[in-house]
Amino acid sequence: MQSASRSVRIRTAARHAMGAAGALALVAVATACTPDSPGAAPTPVGRPATSTGAASPTVEPVTPPTSSTPTPVSTTPAAPATPSTPAGPTDPATPTSAPTTPAPAPTTAAPKPQPAPVVLLEAGDTGSKVRSLQARLRQIGWFAGDVSDLYGSRTTEAVRGFQAKRGFDATGRLDERTWDKLVAMTHRPTSDELANVKPKPPTPKPEATSWDVDERCLTGRVMCVSKTTRHLTWVVDGVPQYGFDVRFGSDELPTREGVFSVYKKKVDVISNLYHTPMPYSMFFSGGQAVHYSSNFARLGYSGASHGCVNVRNKPLLVQLYGEVRLGDKVVVHW
């Protein structure tokens, strides 16, 4: 009897255990199937989905499964659906910037080709324009000799040299640019320049018309030198032609006085004793001569010569040098 009661208790406990296991399985299935839509409340097991009354819910009896082994149910929740991004305005808290496109590099326009220079004259041309061109080139030392109407090799070389000196294309042909530069540097050729007439040297202006008369200077061709007035007068047959200032030697090296004659003339002279230049010398007494002195031109009467008659007016002395002949008189007096 005791054994039968024990068997009944064992079976009853087994049924209770199986019933509990089935209830757990139903709870797991209900949890796994809970909808994940936002805001939807889960429907309790055994409650009608359409019930909205306030009455106490009626719980349906749980029927245990017939199998003694509970069916395993997955407890892994389903992956939540990815919420879609609304097509609304951008959050103002998050700054957004439009993609920056780099500015294109500045493009340098290709330089326009320069037009070829207009050629005015070239080798082989003839006429008065060629003559005028040569005359202008001669004014600034680029053309030597007489001008003509032919644009030949001399003209070509002169134009080429002028162009190269100014950084132009040295073509030897006269173009507008070269002509404009040449005109700016020269003057309109005179009729004498175009006709190859050599200009006459300007007549020097005499420094004095009066002179210290000495009777020895009244005949013949005489360079009459006065130590009193420190002046030289060129006299021809008693008529003074022109004169200029002169300087004499010092007390230690005085200029000799008396009547002499020109025995030698020389343009380029260097003193053998003092190694100083004596341009346009006209010797009249030993080593003493009438000549140009740059020292006298620069310092005036603050210095002295070594016995010669110094002249500071070079243009007038050059004229006198050309007129004086060997044998003409020189009179040095007080």
C-alpha positions in Angstrom: 0.0 0.0 0.0 2.7 2.3 0.8 4.5 1.3 -2.4 1.4 2.2 -4.4 1.0 5.6 -2.8 4.6 6.3 -3.4 4.2 5.5 -7.1 1.1 7.8 -7.3 3.1 10.6 -5.7 5.9 10.2 -8.2 3.6 10.3 -11.2 1.8 13.3 -9.8 5.1 15.2 -9.3 6.2 14.3 -12.8 3.0 15.7 -14.2 3.4 18.9 -12.2 7.0 19.2 -13.5 6.0 18.7 -17.1 3.2 21.2 -16.7 5.6 23.8 -15.4 8.0 23.1 -18.2 5.2 23.7 -20.8 4.3 27.0 -19.1 7.8 28.2 -19.4 8.0 27.3 -23.0 4.8 29.2 -23.8 6.2 32.3 -21.9 9.5 32.1 -24.0 7.5 31.8 -27.3 5.4 34.8 -26.2 8.5 36.9 -25.4 10.2 36.0 -28.7 7.1 37.1 -30.7 6.6 40.4 -29.0 6.2 43.1 -31.8 9.1 45.6 -32.0 7.1 48.5 -33.5 7.7 51.7 -31.6 4.9 52.6 -29.2 3.0 49.2 -29.5 2.3 47.5 -26.2 2.8 43.7 -26.1 -0.5 41.7 -25.9 -0.5 39.5 -22.7 -0.8 35.8 -23.2 -4.5 34.7 -22.9 -5.8 38.4 -23.3 -8.0 39.1 -26.3 -6.4 41.7 -28.6 -9.7 43.6 -28.9 -10.5 43.8 -25.2 -10.6 47.4 -23.9 -12.9 46.9 -20.9 -11.8 47.3 -17.3 -13.0 43.8 -16.3 -10.4 41.4 -14.9 -8.8 39.4 -17.7 -9.8 35.8 -18.1 -6.8 33.5 -18.1 -7.2 30.5 -20.4 -6.0 27.2 -19.0 -2.6 26.1 -20.1 -2.6 22.8 -21.9 0.6 20.9 -21.2 2.4 19.4 -24.2 2.0 15.8 -24.8 5.6 15.2 -25.2 7.6 14.7 -22.1 10.6 16.5 -23.6 10.2 20.3 -23.8 10.8 21.8 -27.3 13.7 24.3 -27.1 12.8 27.8 -28.2 15.4 30.3 -29.3 15.7 33.2 -26.9 17.8 35.4 -29.3 15.8 38.5 -30.0 15.4 39.5 -33.7 17.7 42.3 -35.0 15.9 45.6 -34.8 15.0 47.2 -38.1 17.2 50.1 -39.2 15.2 53.2 -38.9 14.9 55.2 -42.1 16.3 58.7 -42.2 13.6 61.2 -42.7 14.1 63.5 -45.7 13.9 66.6 -43.5 16.2 69.6 -43.1 19.7 69.1 -41.9 20.3 69.4 -38.2 21.3 73.1 -37.6 23.7 72.0 -34.9 25.8 70.1 -37.4 27.5 72.5 -39.8 27.5 71.4 -43.4 29.6 72.8 -46.1 29.4 72.4 -49.8 32.3 70.5 -51.4 34.9 73.1 -52.4 36.1 72.9 -56.0 39.6 74.2 -56.5 39.7 77.3 -58.6 41.2 76.8 -62.0 44.8 78.0 -62.4 44.9 81.3 -64.2 45.8 80.9 -67.8 48.2 83.3 -69.4 47.2 84.4 -72.8 49.7 83.6 -75.4 51.4 86.8 -76.6 50.2 88.1 -79.9 52.9 87.8 -82.5 54.5 91.2 -83.3 54.1 92.4 -86.8 57.2 92.4 -88.9 58.9 95.8 -89.0 58.2 97.9 -92.0 61.4 98.2 -94.1 61.9 101.7 -95.5 65.2 101.3 -97.2 67.6 98.4 -97.9 70.6 97.4 -99.9 70.2 98.2 -103.6 67.8 101.2 -103.1 68.7 104.6 -104.5 67.5 108.1 -104.3 67.5 111.2 -102.1 66.2 109.4 -99.1 69.4 107.2 -99.1 71.5 110.4 -99.3 69.6 111.9 -96.3 70.1 108.7 -94.3 73.8 108.7 -95.0 74.1 112.4 -94.0 72.3 111.7 -90.7 74.5 108.7 -89.9 77.6 110.8 -90.7 76.5 113.5 -88.2 76.9 111.0 -85.3 80.0 109.2 -86.7 78.4 106.0 -88.2 79.1 106.9 -91.8 82.4 108.1 -93.2 83.2 109.8 -96.5 80.9 111.5 -99.1 77.2 110.7 -99.2 75.5 109.4 -102.3 72.2 108.1 -103.5 73.1 104.4 -103.4 72.3 102.1 -100.4 75.4 100.0 -100.7 77.7 97.9 -98.4 78.9 101.0 -96.5 75.4 102.1 -95.7 74.4 98.6 -94.7 77.3 98.3 -92.3 76.6 101.8 -90.8 72.9 100.9 -90.2 73.8 97.5 -88.8 76.2 99.1 -86.3 73.7 101.8 -85.3 71.1 99.1 -84.7 73.3 96.9 -82.6 74.5 99.8 -80.5 70.8 100.4 -79.5 69.8 96.8 -79.0 67.8 96.6 -82.2 67.8 93.7 -84.6 71.0 94.3 -86.5 69.7 93.6 -90.0 71.4 96.4 -91.9 68.0 97.4 -93.3 66.4 100.7 -92.4 63.0 100.1 -90.7 60.7 102.5 -89.0 62.1 101.9 -85.5 65.7 102.6 -86.6 64.7 105.6 -88.6 62.7 107.2 -85.7 65.7 106.7 -83.3 68.1 108.2 -85.9 65.9 111.2 -86.5 65.7 111.8 -82.7 69.5 111.9 -82.4 70.3 114.1 -85.5 69.2 117.2 -87.3 67.8 117.7 -90.7 70.8 117.6 -93.1 71.8 121.0 -94.6 72.2 121.5 -98.3 76.0 121.6 -97.8 75.9 118.3 -95.9 73.9 116.7 -98.7 76.3 118.1 -101.3 79.4 117.0 -99.5 80.6 120.6 -98.9 83.0 120.7 -96.0 82.0 123.3 -93.4 84.3 126.2 -92.9 85.9 126.4 -89.5 84.3 129.1 -87.4 86.4 132.3 -87.3 87.8 132.7 -83.7 86.9 136.0 -82.1 89.9 138.1 -81.4 90.4 138.8 -77.7 91.6 142.4 -78.4 91.7 144.8 -81.2 94.1 147.3 -79.6 97.8 146.4 -79.1 101.0 147.6 -77.6 102.6 149.2 -80.6 106.4 148.5 -81.1 108.0 150.1 -84.2 109.7 146.8 -84.9 106.3 145.2 -85.5 105.2 147.7 -88.2 106.8 145.9 -91.1 106.3 142.4 -92.5 104.5 139.5 -90.8 105.1 139.7 -87.1 104.0 138.0 -83.8 104.3 141.0 -81.6 104.5 140.0 -77.9 104.2 142.6 -75.2 105.3 141.7 -71.6 103.6 144.9 -70.4 100.1 144.0 -71.6 100.8 140.2 -71.6 99.4 140.1 -75.0 100.4 138.6 -78.4 99.2 140.5 -81.6 99.4 139.1 -85.1 100.4 142.0 -87.3 100.7 142.0 -91.1 102.3 145.0 -92.7 101.6 147.2 -89.6 97.9 146.2 -89.4 96.9 144.2 -86.4 94.8 141.1 -87.3 93.9 139.6 -83.9 95.5 138.9 -80.6 95.2 136.9 -77.4 96.5 136.6 -73.8 99.9 135.0 -73.2 102.0 134.0 -70.2 105.8 134.1 -69.8 108.6 132.4 -67.9 109.5 133.1 -64.3 112.4 135.2 -63.0 114.5 132.0 -62.9 113.6 131.0 -66.4 112.6 134.2 -68.2 111.4 134.5 -71.7 114.1 136.1 -73.8 113.4 139.6 -75.3 114.4 140.8 -78.8 113.7 140.2 -82.4 113.6 136.6 -83.6 112.2 134.5 -86.5 110.3 131.3 -86.6 112.7 128.5 -87.5 110.5 125.4 -86.7 106.9 124.5 -86.4 105.5 121.3 -84.9 102.0 120.3 -83.8 102.8 117.5 -81.3 105.8 118.3 -79.1 106.9 117.0 -75.7 109.5 119.0 -73.8 112.9 117.2 -73.6 113.7 119.0 -70.3 110.4 119.1 -68.5 108.4 116.3 -70.3 105.4 118.5 -70.7 103.3 118.7 -73.8 103.8 121.8 -76.1 101.0 121.5 -78.8 101.3 123.8 -81.9 104.8 125.0 -81.1 106.4 127.7 -83.2 110.0 127.9 -82.1 111.8 131.3 -82.3 114.8 131.2 -79.8 116.6 128.0 -78.9 114.0 125.8 -77.1 111.6 128.7 -76.5 108.4 128.7 -78.6 104.9 130.1 -78.8 102.6 127.1 -78.0 99.3 126.1 -76.3 99.3 125.4 -72.6 96.6 123.5 -70.8 98.1 124.6 -67.5 97.7 128.2 -68.5 94.1 127.5 -69.6 93.3 125.9 -66.3 95.3 128.0 -63.8 95.7 131.3 -65.5 98.5 133.7 -64.3 99.0 131.9 -61.0 101.7 129.9 -62.7 104.5 130.5 -65.2 106.1 128.8 -68.2 109.7 127.5 -68.4 110.6 130.4 -70.8 108.1 129.8 -73.6 105.2 132.1 -74.6 102.1 130.2 -73.3 98.7 130.6 -75.1 95.4 129.5 -73.6 93.1 130.3 -76.5 93.6 127.1 -78.5 91.2 127.7 -81.4 92.8 131.1 -82.2 96.3 129.6 -81.8 95.4 126.9 -84.2 94.4 129.5 -86.7 97.6 131.5 -86.2 99.7 128.3 -86.5 98.1 127.8 -89.9 99.0 131.4 -91.0 102.5 131.7 -89.7 105.3 130.8 -92.1 108.9 129.8 -91.4 110.9 133.0 -91.3 108.2 135.3 -89.9 109.3 137.6 -87.2 108.7 137.3 -83.5 109.2 140.5 -81.4 109.2 140.2 -77.6 109.3 143.6 -75.8 108.2 145.5 -72.8 
